[in-house]
Structure formats: C-alpha cells, structure tokens
C-alpha cells in the first residue's frame, strides 16, 4: 500500500514537472515569436526603386529589423493608410510632402528625430508630423538636340512662340510634380513674389496658350517626352531629369533663374503603428550621415543634411536660386484654392 502511494506521488510529481517544463517550453516559443515580431517594420513607399534599394537593405543590415516594403503611387498609399486608420497595417509612409498631406495629418504620429538638428534650415520638421528626407526640386528638362541655341533659362523663355506646343506639362490638379512646378511659376511671376497676385495668373494664362492644350496625364510622360524628343522642354522634378543626364541622354537640367522650389519628400510615422520604436529608428536612419552621404554620391535625389557632397552630375547647391518667401505650410493651406484657380484659368483658355 505504501508502495502504491509512493508510486502515485512520484507519478504526480513527474506530471507536475512535465507540466511546468511544457509550460516553460510554450512560453519560450511565444517569447521567440514576440521577439521576432518586434524586429519587423512595414513601410509604404512611393519612392524610386534606386532610393528604396539604397535605404531598405542598409537599414535591415544595421538594425536587424526586417522590412516589409509595399510599393505604390502616393495617392493609393495615402488612401490605404486612411482606410486602415482603425487598425493600421503599415508603420511608415514614405511619400509626398507637407503640401499634399497637411489636410490628413491626423493619420500620422508626431515625431521629430534627433537628427533633425543636422538638416538644412529649410528642411527641418517644423510641424512634428512630416520629416523631410530628400528633396524633389522643380526643374526644366531640356532636350539639347531640339533646343539647339534657343535660350531656355527661366519662365519668361517658356513663352517663346518657337516653343508653342513643344512644352511638356502635367495636370496640377492630379500631379504633385506639376503642382509644384505651377507654384514655382506663380512665385516667380507674382508681384512682389505673391503667388496669388493678378500678375502671377496673367503669366499662367500666357503659359497655357503656349502649351497649346497638350497637358499630359502622367508626370512620368513629361520627362520621358522631353528625353525622347517629343517635346523640347518639360517641367518636372530633378530626380528623373538628372537620371537621364547621368545615363547620357541628350538632355540637360535647368534650374529656372527666377527660382526653384525644394519640396522635401518626407517620411511619416503612421498613427497607432504596431512597431512604433522601429518606425522611429527608420526615420532616424533616413536622416543619418551615412545614408544622406551615400545618396548624394550615388543617386539623383538631393540630400537635405547639412554639408553632404553631391555627385558631379548634380547641380551644385550654390548655383540654385531658391524663393526666399516660399512657405510650404501656406501652400498646403491654400492648395485647394490654387488648384481651383488653375482649373478656372484652364477652362477660360478653352472658351
């Protein structure tokens, strides 16, 4: 009897021990999964393949964080963030700038990186929501074969009758690059730099006439049309234009002598992101000396960190005139009004 009781006690202890070890083993598996889950980040990006390929693998290597990259256009990505706001599936949106996203800043978390102090003064995170990482300056892409000796240095030159129907331009109502180019011409031709002055919009009327109704539906068609020889000049942004130069196409990049706009393509942390700390690390990494310098040396985007050197095929910063009174926040607040004015002037030109 005592033997049976002793055996029962041994078996009970063994069962308890087995349960404890099994429980410990189960907890370890859960902990391992949790740890693995913490080392991930989902990034929604509308940036170029070359920039994604520069930043993402380097971030993974340095941090050990695995990035799930979702690539699409800015519009679809912003709509996706909005549709998922009650249960965010992404952590970071890498797309657009303040002018496009200001009205939807409730979709994002406030975060100012410690690296912000090292950025150019006009490229700091002034709102708390939008962190400018690289610049998409407004430029002309000029086909040198078609232009020949024709002077194309500023906005007045775009009114040359010889360019009628030979200017590639997108739709500011639907294209962020076309909208920024419109803003550049408004600041350039506005009285005392006022983009809403009658003088600014009188220039727009003349510009519309010289474009001769050939407004393009795709921003990509603007720089491609100029590079392919379909148009003499296109109003676009620097990255694709400089890429054509780098690859030996018969084009040149012209920063308008009146001035250019440097919209900072920004990175935002999605509100309620499931991997918040990893998202902050990603923002910090984007502004780091390492990535900013590598982009400046090898790509055609323009870094925004102070003191970063650029490749030889890029226009030096000191040769570019910027509008001193350009205010990204003001433009964001008045974007709807400006687009409505554009549509009105475009409609008037067709009557």
C-alpha atoms as one frame of an Amber mdcrd trajectory, in Angstrom:
protein
   0.000   0.000   0.000   2.786   2.326   0.952   4.493   1.311  -2.285   1.420
   2.257  -4.300   1.113   5.620  -2.540   4.812   6.270  -3.116   4.456   5.412
  -6.797   1.396   7.669  -7.113   3.290  10.534  -5.515   6.231  10.038  -7.874
   3.905   9.989 -10.879   2.109  13.130  -9.671   5.377  14.957  -9.214   6.520
  13.826 -12.623   3.268  15.081 -14.145   3.617  18.435 -12.412   7.240  18.703
 -13.514   6.305  17.777 -17.058   3.583  20.425 -16.990   5.992  23.048 -15.705
   8.612  22.269 -18.351   5.971  22.075 -21.040   4.647  25.448 -19.888   8.141
  26.907 -19.909   8.756  25.474 -23.338   5.498  27.032 -24.605   6.358  30.429
 -23.125   9.763  30.366 -24.781   8.159  29.750 -28.163   5.749  32.615 -27.582
   8.598  34.861 -26.468  10.631  33.892 -29.524   7.708  34.745 -31.797   7.149
  38.040 -29.993  10.831  38.916 -30.268  10.809  38.085 -33.968   7.663  40.119
 -34.440   9.309  43.131 -32.807  12.103  43.040 -35.379   9.869  43.898 -38.318
   8.640  47.089 -39.956   6.121  47.707 -42.738   6.979  50.637 -44.992   4.590
  52.054 -47.585   6.830  53.732 -50.160   6.258  55.737 -53.327   9.940  56.497
 -53.740  12.129  55.419 -56.665  13.487  51.895 -56.906  17.058  53.176 -56.611
  16.313  55.048 -53.379  14.382  52.124 -51.889  17.276  49.820 -52.764  19.775
  52.150 -51.126  17.909  52.664 -47.864  15.972  49.474 -47.071  18.753  46.810
 -47.224  21.157  49.092 -45.342  18.566  49.667 -42.610  17.928  45.925 -42.303
  21.649  45.195 -42.067  22.365  47.853 -39.469  19.349  47.238 -37.214  18.410
  43.595 -37.801  14.851  44.781 -38.463  13.145  43.049 -41.385  11.301  45.496
 -43.633   8.088  44.550 -45.396   8.061  47.044 -48.275   4.802  47.942 -50.058
   5.490  49.960 -53.231   2.774  52.006 -54.954   1.900  55.545 -56.010   1.407
  58.270 -53.439  -2.361  58.514 -53.945  -3.114  54.814 -53.457  -0.797  54.609
 -50.440  -2.398  57.578 -48.701  -5.839  56.076 -49.353  -4.599  52.798 -47.888
  -3.358  54.497 -44.723  -6.723  56.260 -44.380  -8.701  53.044 -44.893  -6.608
  51.247 -42.245  -6.660  54.020 -39.644  -8.708  51.975 -37.150  -6.298  49.041
 -37.477  -3.009  50.214 -39.022  -1.218  47.587 -41.100   1.678  49.865 -42.009
   4.189  51.608 -39.767   5.764  54.188 -42.070   4.583  56.172 -45.087   7.477
  57.321 -47.265   5.775  59.540 -49.811   4.765  63.074 -50.774   5.367  66.196
 -48.706   3.558  68.566 -46.375   1.645  70.316 -49.164  -0.061  67.072 -50.112
  -0.505  65.575 -46.656  -1.224  68.563 -44.394  -5.000  68.077 -44.575  -4.583
  64.441 -43.444  -2.005  64.846 -40.707  -4.392  63.161 -38.260  -3.264  59.913
 -39.924   0.265  60.348 -38.556   2.130  60.370 -35.262   4.157  63.330 -34.085
   7.868  62.587 -34.077  10.912  64.807 -34.507  14.133  62.876 -34.987  17.264
  63.819 -33.009  18.915  64.009 -36.452  16.632  66.931 -37.364  19.192  69.339
 -35.888  21.642  68.328 -38.641  19.310  69.133 -41.540  19.291  72.282 -43.685
  17.275  75.092 -42.113  14.555  74.953 -44.780  14.340  71.166 -44.463  13.606
  70.745 -40.792  10.499  69.070 -39.396   8.586  72.205 -38.420   5.192  70.533
 -37.984   6.170  67.479 -35.955   4.437  65.198 -38.466   6.438  65.439 -41.702
  10.158  64.686 -41.757  11.818  65.883 -44.994  14.485  63.379 -46.035  15.421
  64.191 -49.609  14.425  66.997 -51.966  12.487  66.895 -55.238  13.417  70.332
 -56.670  11.399  71.793 -59.540  13.398  71.948 -62.798  13.149  72.153 -66.571
  14.359  69.154 -68.553  15.578  70.458 -71.908  16.210  68.303 -74.965  19.513
  69.740 -76.205  19.095  68.342 -79.725  15.768  70.122 -80.210  16.634  73.303
 -78.317  19.856  73.968 -80.183  20.879  77.556 -79.482  17.460  78.507 -78.078
  17.709  80.160 -74.658  15.699  78.271 -72.025  16.871  79.605 -68.680  13.723
  80.821 -66.945   9.959  81.100 -67.042   9.904  84.023 -69.477  11.686  81.814
 -72.005   8.784  79.365 -71.910   6.612  81.984 -73.611   8.816  81.939 -76.730
   6.457  81.372 -79.706   9.005  78.872 -81.062   8.099  76.595 -78.129   4.356
  76.609 -78.783   3.072  73.044 -78.446   6.559  71.817 -77.537   6.305  72.155
 -73.746   5.538  69.061 -71.661   3.437  69.789 -68.571   1.189  67.681 -66.369
  -2.083  68.450 -64.613  -1.545  70.360 -61.336  -4.911  69.089 -60.112  -3.686
  65.482 -60.175   0.117  65.558 -60.304   2.175  66.674 -57.303   5.186  67.487
 -59.525   3.027  69.598 -61.880   1.512  71.378 -58.881   4.984  72.199 -57.541
   6.026  73.483 -60.991   2.894  75.643 -61.048   3.819  77.033 -57.640   7.333
  77.816 -58.884   5.967  79.858 -61.793   3.468  81.641 -59.528   6.200  82.645
 -57.080   8.464  83.613 -59.993   5.954  85.828 -61.791   3.825  87.106 -58.912
   4.070  90.774 -57.964   6.500  91.055 -55.052   6.582  87.254 -55.017   2.860
  86.931 -54.296   1.623  83.700 -55.950  -1.996  84.863 -55.823  -1.391  88.243
 -57.461  -3.062  89.051 -60.818   0.391  89.278 -62.411   1.140  85.666 -61.457
  -2.050  84.403 -63.045  -1.615  86.582 -66.136   1.611  84.671 -66.710  -0.257
  81.380 -66.231  -2.724  82.407 -68.962   0.135  83.031 -71.406   1.843  79.796
 -70.402  -1.354  77.806 -71.012  -1.592  79.313 -74.501   1.982  78.290 -75.327
   1.474  74.743 -74.060  -1.284  74.705 -76.686  -3.611  72.344 -74.863  -1.165
  69.448 -74.657  -1.375  68.709 -70.940  -0.182  65.228 -70.008  -1.963  62.796
 -67.699   1.224  61.245 -66.334   4.098  63.023 -64.582   6.399  60.342 -65.985
   5.311  61.246 -69.524   6.674  64.775 -69.005  10.349  63.903 -68.535  10.149
  60.912 -70.872   8.568  63.057 -73.604  11.427  65.548 -73.399  14.123  62.864
 -73.279  12.588  61.014 -76.234  12.436  64.153 -78.346   8.673  64.524 -78.392
   8.966  67.862 -76.561  11.716  70.472 -76.380  11.255  71.182 -72.674   9.351
  69.685 -69.772   8.522  70.997 -66.307   9.350  68.206 -63.895  11.443  67.368
 -60.829  15.181  66.824 -60.617  15.472  63.113 -59.870  14.328  61.668 -63.236
  15.858  64.552 -65.206  19.258  64.073 -63.575  18.975  60.329 -64.179  18.710
  60.965 -67.928  21.817  63.168 -67.729  23.664  60.519 -65.744  22.761  57.905
 -68.360  23.930  60.035 -71.271  20.597  61.137 -72.776  20.622  64.350 -74.903
  19.082  66.465 -72.164  20.152  68.965 -69.552  18.699  70.000 -66.205  17.840
  73.685 -65.883  17.019  75.320 -62.570  14.930  78.393 -63.521  16.901  81.578
 -62.926  13.900  83.176 -61.135  13.944  80.401 -58.563  13.145  76.801 -57.722
  11.097  75.079 -55.056  12.653  72.357 -52.923   9.725  70.245 -51.678  11.112
  67.806 -49.155   9.889  64.297 -49.894   9.005  63.307 -46.389   8.702  60.244
 -44.229   5.827  59.898 -41.742   5.068  57.500 -38.907   1.558  56.140 -39.235
  -0.670  56.874 -36.231  -1.030  53.817 -33.999   1.799  51.967 -35.772   2.293
  48.500 -34.300   6.086  48.834 -34.431   6.452  52.391 -33.223  10.049  52.215
 -31.967  11.218  50.566 -35.173   9.457  53.278 -37.166  11.352  55.953 -35.220
  14.622  54.142 -35.931  13.754  54.164 -39.626  13.178  57.934 -39.612  16.462
  58.471 -37.762  18.287  56.237 -40.237  16.875  58.132 -43.219  18.407  61.382
 -41.943  21.690  59.807 -40.856  25.038  60.977 -42.211  25.646  57.539 -43.707
  22.524  57.377 -45.867  22.431  61.057 -46.789  26.046  60.931 -47.991  25.568
  57.673 -49.908  22.522  59.072 -51.693  24.418  62.243 -52.554  27.339  60.280
 -54.042  25.450  57.629 -55.994  21.862  58.689 -56.740  19.973  61.555 -58.364
  17.947  62.640 -55.341  19.114  65.639 -53.345  20.069  65.034 -49.688  18.869
  67.574 -47.149  21.511  67.101 -44.463  23.998  69.932 -43.977  27.410  69.536
 -45.600  26.623  66.495 -47.764  28.576  66.414 -51.044  26.861  65.681 -54.358
  27.923  63.666 -57.375  29.462  65.545 -60.315  26.335  65.104 -62.456  24.220
  67.059 -59.939  23.882  70.855 -59.993  25.815  72.342 -57.036  23.590  73.828
 -54.353  25.237  77.254 -54.567  24.189  77.533 -58.231  20.483  77.188 -57.432
  18.319  80.184 -56.590  15.519  79.434 -54.128  12.450  81.535 -53.394  13.121
  83.109 -50.021   9.436  83.687 -49.346   8.268  80.157 -50.234   6.193  78.804
 -47.352   5.280  75.129 -47.563   2.724  75.458 -44.782   0.970  78.350 -46.555
   0.917  76.407 -49.830  -0.579  73.381 -48.058  -3.374  75.524 -46.604  -4.157
  77.151 -49.982  -3.692  74.149 -52.264  -7.402  73.669 -52.989  -7.803  77.356
 -53.793  -4.791  77.326 -56.129  -5.939  74.180 -57.948  -9.407  75.714 -58.363
  -7.850  78.853 -59.864  -5.782  76.736 -62.243  -8.867  74.859 -63.411 -10.720
  78.129 -63.870  -7.938  79.676 -65.981  -7.598  76.473 -67.985 -11.338  76.476
 -68.709 -11.247  80.153 -69.689  -8.473  79.416 -72.185 -10.757  76.949 -73.974
 -13.636  79.362 -74.485
